[in-house]
Amino acid sequence: MKPTPVLTFTDYNILRKLVKNAKDATNIREIALLTQELDRAIVNKEDELDQAIIRINSHAIIEDVNSKQQMKIQIVMPSQSNIKEGKVSILAPLSIAIIGFKENDQVDWLLPSGNKVLKIINVENSSNT
């Protein structure tokens, strides 16, 4: 069973606003998936959130469990995304798959390349983000 995402009030409100304001028809599926995740999320105060949980601006190392391939990414707002720099939009399927989860969690998610099992290897959150 998929773990329950845990978000800060700030991230939760930012994501709800993004979903509400999403007008781009090309990402309707992602918006629907993100809405489902928000609907089942546990929301905590910033100072109560485990530092190992992925949130907006987190740096994370993610591993495809089947291929053992790892990637280092940062979850960012859509306007800051830059794949060459490893900055992945919060509205991208990969980000939606892992936001709110923590180190050592495994999540199954349908990505454009097919169904993947992703393991969160490492999470870094700086206090000044």
C-alpha positions as a LaTeX table, in Angstrom:
\begin{tabular}{lrrr}
\hline
Residue & $x$ (\AA) & $y$ (\AA) & $z$ (\AA) \\
\hline
Met1 & 0.00 & 0.00 & 0.00 \\
Lys2 & 1.21 & 3.47 & $-0.86$ \\
Pro3 & 2.31 & 5.59 & 2.11 \\
Thr4 & 0.32 & 8.72 & 2.98 \\
Pro5 & 1.96 & 12.00 & 1.94 \\
Val6 & 2.83 & 14.47 & 4.70 \\
Leu7 & 2.99 & 18.16 & 3.82 \\
Thr8 & 3.54 & 21.47 & 5.57 \\
Phe9 & 0.63 & 23.93 & 5.72 \\
Thr10 & 2.64 & 26.24 & 3.45 \\
Asp11 & 3.29 & 23.59 & 0.77 \\
Tyr12 & $-0.28$ & 22.31 & 1.01 \\
Asn13 & $-1.71$ & 25.80 & 0.44 \\
Ile14 & 0.71 & 26.53 & $-2.43$ \\
Leu15 & $-0.20$ & 23.25 & $-4.12$ \\
Arg16 & $-3.95$ & 23.79 & $-3.63$ \\
Lys17 & $-3.60$ & 27.23 & $-5.22$ \\
Leu18 & $-1.62$ & 25.76 & $-8.15$ \\
Val19 & $-4.32$ & 23.13 & $-8.69$ \\
Lys20 & $-7.09$ & 25.73 & $-8.49$ \\
Asn21 & $-5.36$ & 28.05 & $-10.96$ \\
Ala22 & $-4.25$ & 25.34 & $-13.40$ \\
Lys23 & $-5.68$ & 26.21 & $-16.77$ \\
Asp24 & $-3.25$ & 24.33 & $-19.03$ \\
Ala25 & $-5.15$ & 21.47 & $-20.64$ \\
Thr26 & $-1.91$ & 19.56 & $-21.28$ \\
Asn27 & $-1.47$ & 18.72 & $-17.59$ \\
Ile28 & $-5.05$ & 17.82 & $-16.61$ \\
Arg29 & $-3.95$ & 14.29 & $-15.64$ \\
Glu30 & $-1.16$ & 15.61 & $-13.39$ \\
Ile31 & $-3.51$ & 18.13 & $-11.76$ \\
Ala32 & $-6.00$ & 15.33 & $-11.05$ \\
Leu33 & $-3.26$ & 13.13 & $-9.54$ \\
Leu34 & $-1.94$ & 15.99 & $-7.42$ \\
Thr35 & $-5.48$ & 16.74 & $-6.22$ \\
Gln36 & $-5.87$ & 13.09 & $-5.15$ \\
Glu37 & $-2.60$ & 13.28 & $-3.21$ \\
Leu38 & $-3.63$ & 16.54 & $-1.52$ \\
Asp39 & $-7.00$ & 15.05 & $-0.59$ \\
Arg40 & $-5.33$ & 12.22 & 1.34 \\
Ala41 & $-2.34$ & 14.15 & 2.73 \\
Ile42 & $-1.56$ & 14.73 & 6.38 \\
Val43 & $-0.82$ & 18.42 & 6.92 \\
Asn44 & 1.54 & 19.58 & 9.69 \\
Lys45 & 3.12 & 22.79 & 10.91 \\
Glu46 & 6.52 & 23.54 & 9.39 \\
Asp47 & 8.40 & 22.95 & 12.65 \\
Glu48 & 6.68 & 19.58 & 13.17 \\
Leu49 & 7.64 & 18.11 & 9.80 \\
Asp50 & 10.36 & 15.47 & 9.62 \\
Gln51 & 13.41 & 16.87 & 7.75 \\
Ala52 & 13.55 & 13.65 & 5.72 \\
Ile53 & 10.22 & 14.46 & 3.99 \\
Ile54 & 10.23 & 15.84 & 0.45 \\
Arg55 & 8.62 & 19.25 & 0.12 \\
Ile56 & 8.83 & 22.17 & $-2.30$ \\
Asn57 & 12.52 & 23.11 & $-2.82$ \\
Ser58 & 13.78 & 19.78 & $-1.43$ \\
His59 & 16.79 & 18.12 & $-3.03$ \\
Ala60 & 16.29 & 14.38 & $-3.32$ \\
Ile61 & 17.99 & 11.30 & $-4.66$ \\
Ile62 & 15.45 & 8.92 & $-6.15$ \\
Glu63 & 16.10 & 5.38 & $-7.33$ \\
Asp64 & 14.16 & 3.34 & $-9.85$ \\
Val65 & 13.93 & 0.09 & $-7.88$ \\
Asn66 & 13.93 & $-2.11$ & $-11.00$ \\
Ser67 & 16.81 & $-0.53$ & $-12.93$ \\
Lys68 & 18.72 & 0.71 & $-9.82$ \\
Gln69 & 19.21 & 3.98 & $-11.74$ \\
Gln70 & 19.42 & 7.00 & $-9.46$ \\
Met71 & 18.71 & 10.63 & $-10.16$ \\
Lys72 & 19.24 & 13.74 & $-8.10$ \\
Ile73 & 16.49 & 16.31 & $-8.41$ \\
Gln74 & 15.10 & 19.40 & $-6.75$ \\
Ile75 & 11.33 & 19.93 & $-6.54$ \\
Val76 & 10.57 & 23.51 & $-7.63$ \\
Met77 & 7.69 & 25.73 & $-8.67$ \\
Pro78 & 6.79 & 25.43 & $-12.38$ \\
Ser79 & 8.41 & 28.78 & $-13.26$ \\
Gln80 & 11.76 & 27.57 & $-11.84$ \\
Ser81 & 11.91 & 24.18 & $-13.53$ \\
Asn82 & 15.05 & 23.42 & $-15.52$ \\
Ile83 & 15.69 & 19.77 & $-16.34$ \\
Lys84 & 19.36 & 20.41 & $-17.22$ \\
Glu85 & 19.88 & 21.66 & $-13.66$ \\
Gly86 & 17.81 & 18.83 & $-12.16$ \\
Lys87 & 15.02 & 21.22 & $-11.16$ \\
Val88 & 11.72 & 19.41 & $-11.64$ \\
Ser89 & 8.37 & 21.23 & $-11.58$ \\
Ile90 & 6.03 & 20.28 & $-8.76$ \\
Leu91 & 3.46 & 19.64 & $-11.51$ \\
Ala92 & 5.65 & 17.02 & $-13.21$ \\
Pro93 & 4.57 & 13.39 & $-12.72$ \\
Leu94 & 7.83 & 12.54 & $-10.90$ \\
Ser95 & 7.35 & 15.35 & $-8.38$ \\
Ile96 & 3.72 & 14.46 & $-7.79$ \\
Ala97 & 4.82 & 10.88 & $-7.18$ \\
Ile98 & 7.23 & 11.77 & $-4.37$ \\
Ile99 & 6.07 & 15.02 & $-2.73$ \\
Gly100 & 5.24 & 14.45 & 0.92 \\
Phe101 & 7.14 & 11.18 & 1.20 \\
Lys102 & 10.36 & 10.53 & 3.11 \\
Glu103 & 13.67 & 8.73 & 2.91 \\
Asn104 & 13.32 & 4.96 & 2.43 \\
Asp105 & 9.68 & 5.22 & 1.27 \\
Gln106 & 8.84 & 3.34 & $-1.90$ \\
Val107 & 6.06 & 4.60 & $-4.12$ \\
Asp108 & 4.44 & 3.07 & $-7.18$ \\
Trp109 & 3.56 & 5.64 & $-9.74$ \\
Leu110 & 2.48 & 5.73 & $-13.36$ \\
Leu111 & 5.00 & 7.95 & $-15.15$ \\
Pro112 & 5.05 & 8.71 & $-18.89$ \\
Ser113 & 7.66 & 5.97 & $-19.29$ \\
Gly114 & 5.42 & 3.39 & $-17.57$ \\
Asn115 & 4.70 & 2.15 & $-14.07$ \\
Lys116 & 7.72 & 2.62 & $-11.83$ \\
Val117 & 8.61 & 1.73 & $-8.28$ \\
Leu118 & 10.60 & 4.62 & $-6.88$ \\
Lys119 & 12.62 & 4.58 & $-3.69$ \\
Ile120 & 13.59 & 7.80 & $-1.96$ \\
Ile121 & 17.27 & 7.40 & $-1.09$ \\
Asn122 & 18.10 & 10.80 & 0.39 \\
Val123 & 16.32 & 14.10 & 1.13 \\
Glu124 & 17.91 & 17.46 & 1.92 \\
Asn125 & 15.88 & 20.42 & 3.11 \\
Ser126 & 17.67 & 23.67 & 3.82 \\
Ser127 & 16.15 & 25.87 & 6.46 \\
Asn128 & 16.42 & 28.97 & 4.31 \\
Thr129 & 14.24 & 27.86 & 1.40 \\
\hline
\end{tabular}
